[in-house]
Amino acid sequence: MTTATADLLSDLGPNSDVVWLVQRVSQERLKWVVVPRTGVAHYAAQDPKGWSKVVQWLHEQGVTLVEI
């Protein structure tokens, strides 16, 4: 796990809905991840700052977010 990933997970906290997404992308070294639009809307509404950090992290990791 990179420092950037560890910092992001620390910022999000253990109760964040998107921790699993960050962990999976990091562990599996995914190049893209599929998230339903309803999930994106939920994450953005529940924790706009946290979701913004996750989107930025995905971009920095070269991971494409595919909304379906």
C-alpha positions as CSV (number, residue, x, y, z in Angstrom):
1,M,0.0,0.0,0.0
2,T,1.4,3.4,-1.0
3,T,1.6,6.3,1.4
4,A,-1.0,8.1,-0.7
5,T,-3.4,5.2,-0.3
6,A,-2.8,4.9,3.4
7,D,-3.3,8.7,3.8
8,L,-6.6,8.5,1.9
9,L,-7.9,5.6,4.0
10,S,-6.9,7.4,7.1
11,D,-8.8,10.5,5.9
12,L,-11.9,8.5,5.0
13,G,-12.0,6.7,8.3
14,P,-13.3,3.1,8.9
15,N,-17.0,3.9,8.5
16,S,-16.8,5.4,5.0
17,D,-18.8,3.6,2.3
18,V,-15.9,3.9,-0.1
19,V,-13.1,2.4,1.9
20,W,-13.8,-1.0,0.3
21,L,-13.4,0.5,-3.1
22,V,-10.0,2.1,-2.3
23,Q,-8.8,-1.1,-0.7
24,R,-9.9,-3.3,-3.6
25,V,-8.4,-1.1,-6.3
26,S,-5.2,-0.9,-4.3
27,Q,-4.9,-4.6,-3.5
28,E,-5.9,-5.8,-7.0
29,R,-4.1,-3.0,-8.8
30,L,-7.1,-2.4,-11.0
31,K,-6.9,-0.2,-14.0
32,W,-10.6,0.5,-14.1
33,V,-13.5,0.1,-11.7
34,V,-17.2,0.0,-12.4
35,V,-19.6,1.8,-10.1
36,P,-23.3,2.3,-10.6
37,R,-24.4,5.9,-11.1
38,T,-26.7,5.5,-8.1
39,G,-23.6,4.5,-6.0
40,V,-21.7,7.6,-7.3
41,A,-24.6,9.8,-6.4
42,H,-24.8,8.2,-3.0
43,Y,-21.1,8.6,-2.2
44,A,-21.2,12.2,-3.5
45,A,-24.2,13.0,-1.3
46,Q,-23.0,11.2,1.9
47,D,-19.4,12.5,1.9
48,P,-18.7,15.0,-0.9
49,K,-15.2,15.8,0.3
50,G,-14.3,12.1,0.8
51,W,-15.7,11.1,-2.6
52,S,-13.8,14.0,-4.2
53,K,-10.6,12.6,-2.6
54,V,-11.3,9.1,-3.9
55,V,-11.9,10.4,-7.4
56,Q,-8.7,12.4,-7.3
57,W,-6.8,9.3,-5.9
58,L,-8.2,7.1,-8.7
59,H,-7.0,9.7,-11.3
60,E,-3.6,9.8,-9.7
61,Q,-3.4,6.0,-9.7
62,G,-4.3,5.9,-13.4
63,V,-7.6,4.1,-12.6
64,T,-10.6,4.8,-14.9
65,L,-13.9,5.2,-13.1
66,V,-16.7,3.7,-15.2
67,E,-20.2,4.7,-14.3
68,I,-23.0,2.5,-15.4
